[in-house]
Amino acid sequence: MLAFLTANLGNIIVSLVLIVIVTLIVVNLVGKKKRGQSTCGCGCSNCPSAGMCHKQ
């Protein structure tokens, strides 16, 4: 087991960092959605799908 960990330490660290980054992005998007903010990066004034994102 220790040999496996030492042989793959770089891959394990990179994978953990990527998992943390993706988790933070998802948490940020869910938080914005709960606050009613736009998650696409643009305003909703001219968006044809504004009714799908925000309940009237």
KOLPATI-637757 format. One record per atom (N, C-alpha, C): residue number from 1; residue in three letters; atom name; z, x, y negated. Coordinates in Angstrom, 2 decimals. Layout:
KOLPATI-637757
GUGU   resi   resn   name        up      east     north
GUGU    NUM    ALA     CA         Z         X         Y
...
END
This chain:
KOLPATI-637757
GUGU   resi   resn   name        up      east     north
GUGU      1    MET      N      0.00      0.82      1.20
GUGU      1    MET     CA      0.00      0.00      0.00
GUGU      1    MET      C      0.00      0.86     -1.25
GUGU      2    LEU      N      0.80      1.91     -1.26
GUGU      2    LEU     CA      0.86      2.78     -2.42
GUGU      2    LEU      C     -0.46      3.52     -2.63
GUGU      3    ALA      N     -1.11      3.89     -1.55
GUGU      3    ALA     CA     -2.41      4.55     -1.66
GUGU      3    ALA      C     -3.44      3.62     -2.27
GUGU      4    PHE      N     -3.41      2.36     -1.88
GUGU      4    PHE     CA     -4.33      1.38     -2.46
GUGU      4    PHE      C     -4.11      1.24     -3.95
GUGU      5    LEU      N     -2.84      1.13     -4.36
GUGU      5    LEU     CA     -2.52      0.98     -5.79
GUGU      5    LEU      C     -2.95      2.19     -6.60
GUGU      6    THR      N     -2.71      3.37     -6.10
GUGU      6    THR     CA     -3.09      4.57     -6.85
GUGU      6    THR      C     -4.60      4.74     -6.89
GUGU      7    ALA      N     -5.30      4.34     -5.84
GUGU      7    ALA     CA     -6.75      4.48     -5.82
GUGU      7    ALA      C     -7.43      3.47     -6.74
GUGU      8    ASN      N     -6.79      2.34     -6.97
GUGU      8    ASN     CA     -7.39      1.26     -7.76
GUGU      8    ASN      C     -6.62      0.96     -9.03
GUGU      9    LEU      N     -5.84      1.88     -9.52
GUGU      9    LEU     CA     -4.99      1.64    -10.69
GUGU      9    LEU      C     -5.81      1.28    -11.92
GUGU     10    GLY      N     -6.92      1.95    -12.14
GUGU     10    GLY     CA     -7.76      1.65    -13.29
GUGU     10    GLY      C     -8.31      0.23    -13.25
GUGU     11    ASN      N     -8.80     -0.18    -12.09
GUGU     11    ASN     CA     -9.32     -1.54    -11.93
GUGU     11    ASN      C     -8.23     -2.58    -12.12
GUGU     12    ILE      N     -7.05     -2.30    -11.62
GUGU     12    ILE     CA     -5.94     -3.24    -11.74
GUGU     12    ILE      C     -5.54     -3.41    -13.20
GUGU     13    ILE      N     -5.46     -2.33    -13.94
GUGU     13    ILE     CA     -5.06     -2.40    -15.35
GUGU     13    ILE      C     -6.11     -3.15    -16.16
GUGU     14    VAL      N     -7.38     -2.83    -15.96
GUGU     14    VAL     CA     -8.45     -3.52    -16.69
GUGU     14    VAL      C     -8.46     -5.00    -16.36
GUGU     15    SER      N     -8.26     -5.35    -15.11
GUGU     15    SER     CA     -8.23     -6.76    -14.70
GUGU     15    SER      C     -7.07     -7.49    -15.35
GUGU     16    LEU      N     -5.91     -6.87    -15.38
GUGU     16    LEU     CA     -4.75     -7.50    -16.02
GUGU     16    LEU      C     -4.96     -7.71    -17.52
GUGU     17    VAL      N     -5.55     -6.72    -18.18
GUGU     17    VAL     CA     -5.83     -6.85    -19.61
GUGU     17    VAL      C     -6.82     -7.98    -19.86
GUGU     18    LEU      N     -7.86     -8.08    -19.04
GUGU     18    LEU     CA     -8.82     -9.17    -19.20
GUGU     18    LEU      C     -8.20    -10.53    -18.94
GUGU     19    ILE      N     -7.32    -10.63    -17.96
GUGU     19    ILE     CA     -6.64    -11.89    -17.68
GUGU     19    ILE      C     -5.77    -12.30    -18.87
GUGU     20    VAL      N     -5.08    -11.35    -19.46
GUGU     20    VAL     CA     -4.24    -11.65    -20.63
GUGU     20    VAL      C     -5.10    -12.11    -21.80
GUGU     21    ILE      N     -6.22    -11.45    -22.04
GUGU     21    ILE     CA     -7.10    -11.83    -23.16
GUGU     21    ILE      C     -7.66    -13.23    -22.96
GUGU     22    VAL      N     -8.15    -13.53    -21.77
GUGU     22    VAL     CA     -8.70    -14.86    -21.50
GUGU     22    VAL      C     -7.62    -15.92    -21.62
GUGU     23    THR      N     -6.43    -15.64    -21.15
GUGU     23    THR     CA     -5.32    -16.60    -21.26
GUGU     23    THR      C     -4.99    -16.87    -22.72
GUGU     24    LEU      N     -4.95    -15.84    -23.55
GUGU     24    LEU     CA     -4.66    -16.04    -24.97
GUGU     24    LEU      C     -5.75    -16.86    -25.66
GUGU     25    ILE      N     -7.00    -16.63    -25.29
GUGU     25    ILE     CA     -8.10    -17.41    -25.87
GUGU     25    ILE      C     -7.97    -18.88    -25.49
GUGU     26    VAL      N     -7.69    -19.16    -24.24
GUGU     26    VAL     CA     -7.55    -20.54    -23.78
GUGU     26    VAL      C     -6.37    -21.22    -24.46
GUGU     27    VAL      N     -5.25    -20.52    -24.58
GUGU     27    VAL     CA     -4.08    -21.10    -25.24
GUGU     27    VAL      C     -4.40    -21.39    -26.71
GUGU     28    ASN      N     -5.13    -20.51    -27.36
GUGU     28    ASN     CA     -5.52    -20.72    -28.75
GUGU     28    ASN      C     -6.42    -21.94    -28.88
GUGU     29    LEU      N     -7.40    -22.09    -28.01
GUGU     29    LEU     CA     -8.31    -23.24    -28.07
GUGU     29    LEU      C     -7.57    -24.55    -27.80
GUGU     30    VAL      N     -6.67    -24.56    -26.85
GUGU     30    VAL     CA     -5.90    -25.77    -26.55
GUGU     30    VAL      C     -5.01    -26.12    -27.74
GUGU     31    GLY      N     -4.40    -25.12    -28.35
GUGU     31    GLY     CA     -3.56    -25.37    -29.52
GUGU     31    GLY      C     -4.36    -25.95    -30.69
GUGU     32    LYS      N     -5.55    -25.41    -30.92
GUGU     32    LYS     CA     -6.40    -25.94    -31.99
GUGU     32    LYS      C     -6.81    -27.38    -31.69
GUGU     33    LYS      N     -7.12    -27.66    -30.45
GUGU     33    LYS     CA     -7.52    -29.01    -30.06
GUGU     33    LYS      C     -6.37    -29.99    -30.29
GUGU     34    LYS      N     -5.14    -29.59    -29.96
GUGU     34    LYS     CA     -3.99    -30.46    -30.15
GUGU     34    LYS      C     -3.70    -30.69    -31.63
GUGU     35    ARG      N     -3.97    -29.68    -32.46
GUGU     35    ARG     CA     -3.75    -29.82    -33.91
GUGU     35    ARG      C     -4.89    -30.56    -34.58
GUGU     36    GLY      N     -5.96    -30.84    -33.85
GUGU     36    GLY     CA     -7.08    -31.58    -34.41
GUGU     36    GLY      C     -8.06    -30.71    -35.16
GUGU     37    GLN      N     -7.96    -29.41    -35.00
GUGU     37    GLN     CA     -8.88    -28.51    -35.68
GUGU     37    GLN      C    -10.14    -28.34    -34.84
GUGU     38    SER      N    -11.17    -27.89    -35.50
GUGU     38    SER     CA    -12.43    -27.66    -34.81
GUGU     38    SER      C    -12.33    -26.42    -33.94
GUGU     39    THR      N    -12.83    -26.49    -32.73
GUGU     39    THR     CA    -12.81    -25.34    -31.84
GUGU     39    THR      C    -14.17    -24.67    -31.74
GUGU     40    CYS      N    -15.19    -25.25    -32.41
GUGU     40    CYS     CA    -16.53    -24.68    -32.31
GUGU     40    CYS      C    -16.79    -23.68    -33.43
GUGU     41    GLY      N    -15.97    -23.65    -34.46
GUGU     41    GLY     CA    -16.13    -22.68    -35.54
GUGU     41    GLY      C    -16.83    -23.24    -36.76
GUGU     42    CYS      N    -17.26    -24.50    -36.71
GUGU     42    CYS     CA    -17.91    -25.09    -37.87
GUGU     42    CYS      C    -17.21    -26.40    -38.20
GUGU     43    GLY      N    -17.54    -26.95    -39.34
GUGU     43    GLY     CA    -16.93    -28.20    -39.75
GUGU     43    GLY      C    -17.54    -29.38    -39.01
GUGU     44    CYS      N    -16.91    -30.52    -39.13
GUGU     44    CYS     CA    -17.36    -31.71    -38.41
GUGU     44    CYS      C    -18.15    -32.66    -39.31
GUGU     45    SER      N    -18.36    -32.31    -40.58
GUGU     45    SER     CA    -19.00    -33.24    -41.50
GUGU     45    SER      C    -20.43    -33.58    -41.10
GUGU     46    ASN      N    -21.20    -32.64    -40.62
GUGU     46    ASN     CA    -22.58    -32.88    -40.24
GUGU     46    ASN      C    -22.82    -32.73    -38.75
GUGU     47    CYS      N    -21.79    -32.75    -37.96
GUGU     47    CYS     CA    -21.91    -32.54    -36.53
GUGU     47    CYS      C    -22.24    -33.87    -35.83
GUGU     48    PRO      N    -23.32    -33.91    -35.04
GUGU     48    PRO     CA    -23.65    -35.16    -34.35
GUGU     48    PRO      C    -22.67    -35.50    -33.23
GUGU     49    SER      N    -21.89    -34.56    -32.79
GUGU     49    SER     CA    -20.93    -34.81    -31.71
GUGU     49    SER      C    -19.50    -34.93    -32.22
GUGU     50    ALA      N    -19.32    -35.20    -33.51
GUGU     50    ALA     CA    -17.97    -35.28    -34.08
GUGU     50    ALA      C    -17.16    -36.39    -33.44
GUGU     51    GLY      N    -17.79    -37.48    -33.04
GUGU     51    GLY     CA    -17.09    -38.59    -32.41
GUGU     51    GLY      C    -16.55    -38.25    -31.03
GUGU     52    MET      N    -17.15    -37.25    -30.40
GUGU     52    MET     CA    -16.69    -36.87    -29.07
GUGU     52    MET      C    -15.44    -35.99    -29.15
GUGU     53    CYS      N    -15.30    -35.23    -30.22
GUGU     53    CYS     CA    -14.18    -34.31    -30.37
GUGU     53    CYS      C    -12.93    -35.00    -30.92
GUGU     54    HIS      N    -13.12    -35.87    -31.89
GUGU     54    HIS     CA    -11.99    -36.47    -32.59
GUGU     54    HIS      C    -12.01    -37.97    -32.40
GUGU     55    LYS      N    -10.89    -38.51    -32.00
GUGU     55    LYS     CA    -10.80    -39.95    -31.83
GUGU     55    LYS      C    -10.72    -40.60    -33.20
GUGU     56    GLN      N    -11.38    -41.72    -33.32
GUGU     56    GLN     CA    -11.42    -42.43    -34.60
GUGU     56    GLN      C    -10.14    -43.20    -34.84
END
